[in-house]
Amino acid sequence: MNKSAKKTAPNEVQTITSREAWEILQNDPSAIFIDVRATLEFLMIGHPVGAIHIAWMDEPDWEPDPHFVAKVRELMLGQIACSSGGCPPLLLICRSGNRSLAAGKLLVEAGIRNVYNVGDGFEGPRDENHHRSTVSGWRFEGLPWEQC
């Protein structure tokens, strides 16, 4: 795991790479992986295998979902999973790490702990030709993904 992530307080969003996220998912069966991208992105561009889709913002208004925190808590069974001394890792991914960071900050403000942002995202940043998935990100790293 990212050494800087270990130094981050549990009540802050910890930014990690796609590879580090994959390691957490492989080593901790309690980890929860949420793709916060819009529905069309999740379905048409593809998504990490095993990721659960809860859109941070979506059509038609492209505003943050006011029920996002409640949906995540529902997924976590109202945080029952956190009752035995710590929350499981909650990993968030979007296209390039921006929306997932904003969503993670909201979750932390709402009291959810052990939140990770996949900073390079599913597609990563654009290259010099404005293409994605050529510099970094989940797909660039060759990690498992699927498309509907």
Wavefront OBJ file of the C-alpha trace (Angstrom):
o trace
v 0.000 0.000 0.000
v 1.031 3.588 -0.598
v 3.233 4.742 2.283
v 1.639 8.198 2.236
v -1.811 6.598 2.550
v -0.717 4.887 5.775
v 0.232 8.260 7.260
v -3.131 9.821 6.417
v -5.635 10.097 9.241
v -8.548 7.646 8.969
v -10.956 10.587 8.889
v -9.469 11.876 5.637
v -9.764 10.534 2.108
v -6.662 8.522 1.286
v -5.559 8.740 -2.360
v -4.045 5.594 -3.838
v -3.205 4.276 -7.304
v -5.165 1.706 -9.277
v -2.506 -0.910 -8.504
v -2.755 -0.170 -4.774
v -6.553 -0.423 -4.988
v -6.210 -3.806 -6.689
v -3.901 -4.981 -3.887
v -6.412 -3.926 -1.231
v -9.243 -5.672 -3.070
v -7.183 -8.861 -3.384
v -6.046 -8.859 0.238
v -9.163 -7.682 2.097
v -12.406 -9.501 1.280
v -14.375 -6.939 3.300
v -13.306 -4.074 0.985
v -16.114 -2.274 -0.833
v -15.432 -0.900 -4.331
v -17.734 1.816 -5.713
v -17.641 3.345 -9.193
v -19.093 6.854 -8.850
v -19.202 7.737 -12.564
v -22.385 8.494 -14.487
v -24.526 5.540 -15.534
v -23.617 5.824 -19.232
v -19.890 5.902 -18.418
v -20.217 2.841 -16.198
v -22.156 0.896 -18.831
v -20.664 2.050 -22.126
v -17.022 2.865 -21.345
v -16.645 -0.024 -18.954
v -15.915 -0.468 -15.270
v -13.670 -2.471 -12.961
v -14.852 -6.025 -12.441
v -16.659 -6.218 -9.116
v -17.230 -2.478 -8.746
v -20.658 -1.443 -7.511
v -22.197 1.505 -9.316
v -23.466 4.432 -7.243
v -23.335 7.601 -9.347
v -22.011 10.713 -7.629
v -23.714 12.822 -10.310
v -25.771 11.716 -13.271
v -28.192 12.796 -15.965
v -30.227 14.901 -16.385
v -29.021 17.631 -14.004
v -25.346 16.652 -13.457
v -25.514 17.736 -9.815
v -24.211 15.634 -6.923
v -26.853 13.120 -5.867
v -28.325 14.353 -2.549
v -28.891 10.691 -1.592
v -25.339 9.539 -2.353
v -24.290 9.154 1.298
v -27.505 7.285 2.147
v -26.957 4.908 -0.788
v -23.405 4.178 0.365
v -24.576 3.640 3.942
v -27.252 1.275 2.672
v -24.567 -0.653 0.811
v -22.576 -0.804 4.042
v -25.705 -2.057 5.831
v -25.983 1.196 7.746
v -22.332 0.824 8.714
v -22.948 -2.350 10.713
v -19.693 -3.499 9.121
v -17.953 -0.748 11.112
v -19.154 -1.934 14.507
v -16.311 -4.373 15.172
v -13.524 -1.844 15.572
v -13.135 -0.316 12.141
v -14.806 0.195 8.803
v -13.784 -1.969 5.879
v -11.838 -0.182 3.159
v -14.228 1.812 0.977
v -12.621 2.415 -2.422
v -14.038 4.993 -4.845
v -13.180 5.314 -8.521
v -14.262 7.656 -11.318
v -12.726 8.538 -14.688
v -9.657 10.396 -13.423
v -9.907 10.731 -9.630
v -11.687 14.095 -9.318
v -15.316 13.086 -8.740
v -14.317 10.177 -6.537
v -12.271 12.525 -4.364
v -15.209 14.924 -3.979
v -17.537 12.002 -3.202
v -15.025 10.631 -0.689
v -14.762 13.958 1.109
v -18.542 14.037 1.492
v -18.539 10.504 2.904
v -15.815 11.398 5.411
v -17.754 14.517 6.449
v -20.747 12.212 7.020
v -18.688 10.093 9.420
v -17.661 7.208 7.174
v -14.068 6.157 7.750
v -11.383 4.268 5.818
v -12.264 5.937 2.503
v -9.859 5.615 -0.428
v -9.823 7.563 -3.699
v -8.333 5.807 -6.721
v -6.432 8.899 -7.833
v -5.575 7.778 -11.360
v -9.165 6.671 -11.982
v -10.534 4.218 -14.493
v -9.231 6.022 -17.588
v -6.560 8.309 -16.135
v -5.614 11.774 -17.389
v -5.487 12.799 -21.027
v -2.254 12.445 -22.950
v -0.814 15.066 -25.320
v -3.352 13.942 -27.968
v -6.280 14.254 -25.520
v -6.702 10.465 -25.293
v -7.350 8.649 -22.051
v -6.164 5.204 -20.883
v -2.720 5.875 -22.364
v -0.910 7.380 -19.357
v -2.310 5.785 -16.201
v -5.507 4.443 -14.698
v -7.251 1.128 -14.109
v -7.482 0.175 -17.798
v -3.948 1.392 -18.569
v -2.630 -0.858 -15.777
v -4.357 -3.860 -17.353
v -6.509 -4.531 -14.303
v -9.733 -6.518 -14.766
v -12.607 -4.568 -16.300
v -15.740 -5.268 -18.258
v -18.159 -3.480 -20.534
v -21.919 -3.907 -20.885
l 1 2 3 4 5 6 7 8 9 10 11 12 13 14 15 16 17 18 19 20 21 22 23 24 25 26 27 28 29 30 31 32 33 34 35 36 37 38 39 40 41 42 43 44 45 46 47 48 49 50 51 52 53 54 55 56 57 58 59 60 61 62 63 64 65 66 67 68 69 70 71 72 73 74 75 76 77 78 79 80 81 82 83 84 85 86 87 88 89 90 91 92 93 94 95 96 97 98 99 100 101 102 103 104 105 106 107 108 109 110 111 112 113 114 115 116 117 118 119 120 121 122 123 124 125 126 127 128 129 130 131 132 133 134 135 136 137 138 139 140 141 142 143 144 145 146 147 148
